[in-house]
Amino acid sequence: MLTSRWIAGAPSEADADAVRALVDAVATADGVDAYAEPARRDIAALGTGGGRPTTRHLLVHDDSSDGGGLVGHALLDTEHPDDPVAELAVVPARRREGVGAALVDAVVEEAPAARFWAHGDHPGAARLAARVGRRRVRELWRMRRPAPGHEAPPLPELVVPAGVAIHPLRVGRDEDAVVAVNNRAFSWHPEQGGWTTAAVAEIEAEPWFDAAGVLLAWDTATEELLGFHFTKVHAVSATVPEPLGEVYVVGVDPSAQGRGLGKALTLAGLHHLAGLGLRTTILYVEGDNAAAIATYRGLGFERDAVDVSYQR
């Protein structure tokens, strides 16, 4: 018998450990994380008093005498009450047994407007989304350099536009300028927009953070920040077989568009990652951003995975 319950208050140590074990098992089986980075931070913080106060955890257990304990988990993010977001995972051995249906039904009962992210574009996710009246609305592509089965082409030479200087982030000095540029550049973006200095501080506290890999483009005449590129290095894990570079986020102030800064900042980051000896680099881009996709393909990236947002 399947039973579902929302964690109320601080989770028990047993619940926290069971959720993390389930998440790790799914990542190992699928070769892709079932949760985006903010959700993974929340899951890692379960039982520690950390994590975002706007997230809730749903557990589905098999309570039969020969059941397998925790068989499903969903995380519901209500940071934006008018746009709740859910992600979920089912123990691989218990798929197609109604666990996913129990999860999505409970999420929709709690948050009728919830949209669902499916990482890896699994056919089962499409069936679950249809069950609760959600349709495929948005694609987030993961692109990879080199393309699978190919050698990476040489990186083009970095040419910095006239009147621009690119320098690493100065921790404790540049964060306000980065936040301002980010929020102008991504005012339209449901996840990347709305940064705060506290959000940047959280990134700086991550084990992977390296200020030398955060590259800022400054106007040499006005000393104003024009754009930035956060790079990231993924450590080896269940979903990362070797150290992996990432074009984590590239932002250019709308007032500086047309100066070639996006390509220059991207290249600056790619040269930095190559200098660390990393053979493979990934990035994420909206599937309908044809201009950005064309730029990345010109640098040797090709699509190798898709995440899908299902909405009403």
KEDO-750221 format. One record per residue (C-alpha): residue number from 1; x, y, z. Coordinates in steps of 0.1 Angstrom, whole numbers. Last residue first. Layout:
<recs>
<rec seq="NUM" east="X" north="Y" up="Z"/>
...
</recs>
This chain:
<recs>
<rec seq="312" east="-10" north="239" up="-176"/>
<rec seq="311" east="27" north="235" up="-173"/>
<rec seq="310" east="54" north="208" up="-181"/>
<rec seq="309" east="90" north="220" up="-181"/>
<rec seq="308" east="113" north="198" up="-200"/>
<rec seq="307" east="151" north="191" up="-196"/>
<rec seq="306" east="170" north="181" up="-227"/>
<rec seq="305" east="202" north="163" up="-233"/>
<rec seq="304" east="232" north="161" up="-257"/>
<rec seq="303" east="229" north="193" up="-278"/>
<rec seq="302" east="261" north="203" up="-296"/>
<rec seq="301" east="289" north="227" up="-287"/>
<rec seq="300" east="319" north="233" up="-310"/>
<rec seq="299" east="322" north="271" up="-306"/>
<rec seq="298" east="300" north="278" up="-337"/>
<rec seq="297" east="275" north="255" up="-321"/>
<rec seq="296" east="275" north="279" up="-291"/>
<rec seq="295" east="268" north="309" up="-312"/>
<rec seq="294" east="240" north="292" up="-331"/>
<rec seq="293" east="224" north="281" up="-298"/>
<rec seq="292" east="226" north="317" up="-285"/>
<rec seq="291" east="208" north="330" up="-316"/>
<rec seq="290" east="182" north="303" up="-317"/>
<rec seq="289" east="171" north="308" up="-281"/>
<rec seq="288" east="141" north="285" up="-283"/>
<rec seq="287" east="157" north="256" up="-264"/>
<rec seq="286" east="168" north="278" up="-236"/>
<rec seq="285" east="204" north="272" up="-229"/>
<rec seq="284" east="224" north="250" up="-205"/>
<rec seq="283" east="262" north="246" up="-207"/>
<rec seq="282" east="287" north="218" up="-208"/>
<rec seq="281" east="325" north="215" up="-210"/>
<rec seq="280" east="347" north="185" up="-216"/>
<rec seq="279" east="384" north="180" up="-216"/>
<rec seq="278" east="393" north="199" up="-185"/>
<rec seq="277" east="430" north="207" up="-181"/>
<rec seq="276" east="426" north="237" up="-159"/>
<rec seq="275" east="437" north="259" up="-188"/>
<rec seq="274" east="408" north="245" up="-208"/>
<rec seq="273" east="385" north="259" up="-181"/>
<rec seq="272" east="400" north="294" up="-184"/>
<rec seq="271" east="400" north="293" up="-222"/>
<rec seq="270" east="363" north="284" up="-221"/>
<rec seq="269" east="356" north="312" up="-197"/>
<rec seq="268" east="373" north="338" up="-218"/>
<rec seq="267" east="355" north="324" up="-249"/>
<rec seq="266" east="321" north="329" up="-232"/>
<rec seq="265" east="331" north="364" up="-222"/>
<rec seq="264" east="342" north="373" up="-257"/>
<rec seq="263" east="311" north="357" up="-273"/>
<rec seq="262" east="287" north="376" up="-250"/>
<rec seq="261" east="307" north="408" up="-252"/>
<rec seq="260" east="305" north="413" up="-289"/>
<rec seq="259" east="296" north="450" up="-286"/>
<rec seq="258" east="260" north="446" up="-298"/>
<rec seq="257" east="244" north="445" up="-264"/>
<rec seq="256" east="260" north="468" up="-238"/>
<rec seq="255" east="228" north="485" up="-226"/>
<rec seq="254" east="212" north="451" up="-222"/>
<rec seq="253" east="239" north="442" up="-196"/>
<rec seq="252" east="255" north="410" up="-206"/>
<rec seq="251" east="251" north="378" up="-186"/>
<rec seq="250" east="269" north="344" up="-190"/>
<rec seq="249" east="259" north="317" up="-165"/>
<rec seq="248" east="274" north="283" up="-156"/>
<rec seq="247" east="296" north="277" up="-187"/>
<rec seq="246" east="304" north="243" up="-172"/>
<rec seq="245" east="336" north="223" up="-169"/>
<rec seq="244" east="336" north="186" up="-160"/>
<rec seq="243" east="359" north="165" up="-139"/>
<rec seq="242" east="353" north="128" up="-150"/>
<rec seq="241" east="324" north="103" up="-147"/>
<rec seq="240" east="299" north="130" up="-137"/>
<rec seq="239" east="264" north="116" up="-130"/>
<rec seq="238" east="273" north="94" up="-100"/>
<rec seq="237" east="300" north="119" up="-90"/>
<rec seq="236" east="333" north="134" up="-101"/>
<rec seq="235" east="336" north="171" up="-93"/>
<rec seq="234" east="319" north="196" up="-115"/>
<rec seq="233" east="339" north="227" up="-123"/>
<rec seq="232" east="319" north="260" up="-128"/>
<rec seq="231" east="323" north="291" up="-148"/>
<rec seq="230" east="306" north="324" up="-140"/>
<rec seq="229" east="307" north="348" up="-169"/>
<rec seq="228" east="301" north="385" up="-165"/>
<rec seq="227" east="288" north="416" up="-183"/>
<rec seq="226" east="291" north="454" up="-187"/>
<rec seq="225" east="304" north="465" up="-153"/>
<rec seq="224" east="310" north="502" up="-153"/>
<rec seq="223" east="345" north="517" up="-150"/>
<rec seq="222" east="333" north="545" up="-173"/>
<rec seq="221" east="362" north="545" up="-198"/>
<rec seq="220" east="376" north="510" up="-193"/>
<rec seq="219" east="341" north="495" up="-196"/>
<rec seq="218" east="344" north="463" up="-175"/>
<rec seq="217" east="339" north="427" up="-184"/>
<rec seq="216" east="339" north="403" up="-154"/>
<rec seq="215" east="352" north="367" up="-153"/>
<rec seq="214" east="343" north="343" up="-125"/>
<rec seq="213" east="367" north="314" up="-128"/>
<rec seq="212" east="394" north="331" up="-107"/>
<rec seq="211" east="367" north="335" up="-80"/>
<rec seq="210" east="365" north="297" up="-77"/>
<rec seq="209" east="333" north="282" up="-64"/>
<rec seq="208" east="331" north="244" up="-66"/>
<rec seq="207" east="326" north="239" up="-28"/>
<rec seq="206" east="297" north="263" up="-28"/>
<rec seq="205" east="300" north="293" up="-4"/>
<rec seq="204" east="305" north="318" up="-33"/>
<rec seq="203" east="272" north="305" up="-48"/>
<rec seq="202" east="254" north="312" up="-15"/>
<rec seq="201" east="270" north="347" up="-14"/>
<rec seq="200" east="256" north="353" up="-49"/>
<rec seq="199" east="221" north="345" up="-36"/>
<rec seq="198" east="226" north="368" up="-6"/>
<rec seq="197" east="237" north="396" up="-30"/>
<rec seq="196" east="203" north="391" up="-46"/>
<rec seq="195" east="193" north="376" up="-80"/>
<rec seq="194" east="159" north="383" up="-93"/>
<rec seq="193" east="162" north="367" up="-127"/>
<rec seq="192" east="180" north="334" up="-133"/>
<rec seq="191" east="150" north="312" up="-125"/>
<rec seq="190" east="119" north="327" up="-142"/>
<rec seq="189" east="139" north="346" up="-168"/>
<rec seq="188" east="125" north="379" up="-182"/>
<rec seq="187" east="146" north="403" up="-161"/>
<rec seq="186" east="176" north="382" up="-171"/>
<rec seq="185" east="200" north="409" up="-184"/>
<rec seq="184" east="188" north="436" up="-160"/>
<rec seq="183" east="188" north="413" up="-130"/>
<rec seq="182" east="223" north="400" up="-139"/>
<rec seq="181" east="237" north="434" up="-144"/>
<rec seq="180" east="225" north="446" up="-110"/>
<rec seq="179" east="236" north="414" up="-92"/>
<rec seq="178" east="271" north="416" up="-108"/>
<rec seq="177" east="275" north="452" up="-97"/>
<rec seq="176" east="265" north="444" up="-61"/>
<rec seq="175" east="289" north="414" up="-61"/>
<rec seq="174" east="320" north="433" up="-72"/>
<rec seq="173" east="338" north="442" up="-40"/>
<rec seq="172" east="336" north="414" up="-14"/>
<rec seq="171" east="351" north="389" up="-37"/>
<rec seq="170" east="370" north="405" up="-66"/>
<rec seq="169" east="358" north="387" up="-96"/>
<rec seq="168" east="383" north="379" up="-123"/>
<rec seq="167" east="392" north="406" up="-149"/>
<rec seq="166" east="381" north="413" up="-185"/>
<rec seq="165" east="388" north="448" up="-199"/>
<rec seq="164" east="367" north="466" up="-225"/>
<rec seq="163" east="373" north="497" up="-246"/>
<rec seq="162" east="379" north="477" up="-277"/>
<rec seq="161" east="364" north="443" up="-277"/>
<rec seq="160" east="385" north="414" up="-262"/>
<rec seq="159" east="397" north="389" up="-288"/>
<rec seq="158" east="401" north="354" up="-274"/>
<rec seq="157" east="416" north="331" up="-301"/>
<rec seq="156" east="392" north="305" up="-313"/>
<rec seq="155" east="392" north="272" up="-293"/>
<rec seq="154" east="405" north="243" up="-312"/>
<rec seq="153" east="378" north="218" up="-322"/>
<rec seq="152" east="369" north="192" up="-296"/>
<rec seq="151" east="371" north="157" up="-308"/>
<rec seq="150" east="339" north="140" up="-317"/>
<rec seq="149" east="318" north="110" up="-304"/>
<rec seq="148" east="295" north="132" up="-283"/>
<rec seq="147" east="299" north="168" up="-293"/>
<rec seq="146" east="331" north="183" up="-277"/>
<rec seq="145" east="318" north="204" up="-261"/>
<rec seq="144" east="284" north="197" up="-247"/>
<rec seq="143" east="249" north="214" up="-248"/>
<rec seq="142" east="222" north="209" up="-222"/>
<rec seq="141" east="190" north="222" up="-236"/>
<rec seq="140" east="162" north="236" up="-215"/>
<rec seq="139" east="128" north="231" up="-231"/>
<rec seq="138" east="96" north="249" up="-223"/>
<rec seq="137" east="59" north="243" up="-226"/>
<rec seq="136" east="53" north="205" up="-227"/>
<rec seq="135" east="17" north="201" up="-215"/>
<rec seq="134" east="2" north="196" up="-180"/>
<rec seq="133" east="-33" north="182" up="-175"/>
<rec seq="132" east="-26" north="161" up="-144"/>
<rec seq="131" east="-22" north="127" up="-162"/>
<rec seq="130" east="-6" north="144" up="-191"/>
<rec seq="129" east="24" north="153" up="-169"/>
<rec seq="128" east="26" north="117" up="-157"/>
<rec seq="127" east="27" north="104" up="-193"/>
<rec seq="126" east="53" north="130" up="-203"/>
<rec seq="125" east="75" north="120" up="-173"/>
<rec seq="124" east="74" north="84" up="-183"/>
<rec seq="123" east="88" north="93" up="-217"/>
<rec seq="122" east="119" north="106" up="-199"/>
<rec seq="121" east="131" north="141" up="-209"/>
<rec seq="120" east="164" north="141" up="-190"/>
<rec seq="119" east="153" north="163" up="-162"/>
<rec seq="118" east="115" north="166" up="-160"/>
<rec seq="117" east="104" north="199" up="-144"/>
<rec seq="116" east="68" north="202" up="-132"/>
<rec seq="115" east="46" north="232" up="-130"/>
<rec seq="114" east="23" north="237" up="-101"/>
<rec seq="113" east="-10" north="256" up="-105"/>
<rec seq="112" east="-30" north="232" up="-83"/>
<rec seq="111" east="-5" north="234" up="-54"/>
<rec seq="110" east="-14" north="209" up="-26"/>
<rec seq="109" east="-38" north="187" up="-47"/>
<rec seq="108" east="-14" north="191" up="-76"/>
<rec seq="107" east="16" north="178" up="-55"/>
<rec seq="106" east="-4" north="149" up="-42"/>
<rec seq="105" east="-15" north="138" up="-76"/>
<rec seq="104" east="20" north="142" up="-90"/>
<rec seq="103" east="35" north="120" up="-63"/>
<rec seq="102" east="8" north="93" up="-63"/>
<rec seq="101" east="11" north="91" up="-101"/>
<rec seq="100" east="49" north="87" up="-98"/>
<rec seq="99" east="44" north="58" up="-73"/>
<rec seq="98" east="18" north="41" up="-94"/>
<rec seq="97" east="37" north="9" up="-102"/>
<rec seq="96" east="53" north="20" up="-135"/>
<rec seq="95" east="86" north="26" up="-116"/>
<rec seq="94" east="94" north="8" up="-84"/>
<rec seq="93" east="129" north="-6" up="-93"/>
<rec seq="92" east="141" north="29" up="-103"/>
<rec seq="91" east="131" north="45" up="-70"/>
<rec seq="90" east="109" north="74" up="-81"/>
<rec seq="89" east="120" north="110" up="-83"/>
<rec seq="88" east="103" north="144" up="-83"/>
<rec seq="87" east="105" north="181" up="-92"/>
<rec seq="86" east="79" north="207" up="-85"/>
<rec seq="85" east="76" north="244" up="-92"/>
<rec seq="84" east="51" north="269" up="-78"/>
<rec seq="83" east="45" north="299" up="-100"/>
<rec seq="82" east="19" north="322" up="-83"/>
<rec seq="81" east="35" north="316" up="-49"/>
<rec seq="80" east="70" north="324" up="-61"/>
<rec seq="79" east="93" north="308" up="-35"/>
<rec seq="78" east="68" north="279" up="-35"/>
<rec seq="77" east="92" north="251" up="-44"/>
<rec seq="76" east="77" north="216" up="-41"/>
<rec seq="75" east="102" north="187" up="-38"/>
<rec seq="74" east="89" north="153" up="-46"/>
<rec seq="73" east="100" north="119" up="-33"/>
<rec seq="72" east="92" north="83" up="-41"/>
<rec seq="71" east="98" north="47" up="-29"/>
<rec seq="70" east="106" north="52" up="8"/>
<rec seq="69" east="101" north="19" up="25"/>
<rec seq="68" east="105" north="-11" up="2"/>
<rec seq="67" east="74" north="-30" up="9"/>
<rec seq="66" east="72" north="-66" up="21"/>
<rec seq="65" east="47" north="-60" up="49"/>
<rec seq="64" east="30" north="-33" up="28"/>
<rec seq="63" east="38" north="3" up="38"/>
<rec seq="62" east="53" north="14" up="5"/>
<rec seq="61" east="62" north="50" up="12"/>
<rec seq="60" east="57" north="83" up="-7"/>
<rec seq="59" east="74" north="113" up="7"/>
<rec seq="58" east="67" north="150" up="-1"/>
<rec seq="57" east="92" north="177" up="7"/>
<rec seq="56" east="84" north="214" up="10"/>
<rec seq="55" east="105" north="243" up="-2"/>
<rec seq="54" east="99" north="280" up="7"/>
<rec seq="53" east="122" north="280" up="37"/>
<rec seq="52" east="152" north="274" up="14"/>
<rec seq="51" east="177" north="250" up="27"/>
<rec seq="50" east="194" north="248" up="61"/>
<rec seq="49" east="181" north="235" up="94"/>
<rec seq="48" east="205" north="205" up="92"/>
<rec seq="47" east="179" north="178" up="87"/>
<rec seq="46" east="176" north="183" up="50"/>
<rec seq="45" east="205" north="205" up="38"/>
<rec seq="44" east="215" north="181" up="10"/>
<rec seq="43" east="179" north="180" up="-2"/>
<rec seq="42" east="177" north="218" up="-3"/>
<rec seq="41" east="211" north="220" up="-22"/>
<rec seq="40" east="198" north="195" up="-47"/>
<rec seq="39" east="167" north="216" up="-52"/>
<rec seq="38" east="188" north="247" up="-60"/>
<rec seq="37" east="209" north="226" up="-84"/>
<rec seq="36" east="181" north="211" up="-105"/>
<rec seq="35" east="167" north="177" up="-95"/>
<rec seq="34" east="164" north="143" up="-111"/>
<rec seq="33" east="202" north="142" up="-117"/>
<rec seq="32" east="212" north="123" up="-148"/>
<rec seq="31" east="230" north="90" up="-153"/>
<rec seq="30" east="196" north="73" up="-149"/>
<rec seq="29" east="205" north="45" up="-124"/>
<rec seq="28" east="232" north="64" up="-105"/>
<rec seq="27" east="211" north="96" up="-103"/>
<rec seq="26" east="181" north="76" up="-92"/>
<rec seq="25" east="201" north="58" up="-65"/>
<rec seq="24" east="216" north="91" up="-52"/>
<rec seq="23" east="181" north="107" up="-49"/>
<rec seq="22" east="168" north="77" up="-31"/>
<rec seq="21" east="197" north="77" up="-6"/>
<rec seq="20" east="193" north="115" up="0"/>
<rec seq="19" east="156" north="110" up="7"/>
<rec seq="18" east="162" north="81" up="31"/>
<rec seq="17" east="189" north="100" up="50"/>
<rec seq="16" east="166" north="130" up="55"/>
<rec seq="15" east="137" north="107" up="66"/>
<rec seq="14" east="158" north="88" up="90"/>
<rec seq="13" east="173" north="120" up="105"/>
<rec seq="12" east="137" north="132" up="111"/>
<rec seq="11" east="125" north="161" up="92"/>
<rec seq="10" east="121" north="195" up="108"/>
<rec seq="9" east="86" north="209" up="104"/>
<rec seq="8" east="60" north="189" up="86"/>
<rec seq="7" east="72" north="166" up="59"/>
<rec seq="6" east="44" north="160" up="35"/>
<rec seq="5" east="28" north="126" up="34"/>
<rec seq="4" east="21" north="99" up="9"/>
<rec seq="3" east="10" north="63" up="15"/>
<rec seq="2" east="13" north="34" up="-10"/>
<rec seq="1" east="0" north="0" up="0"/>
</recs>
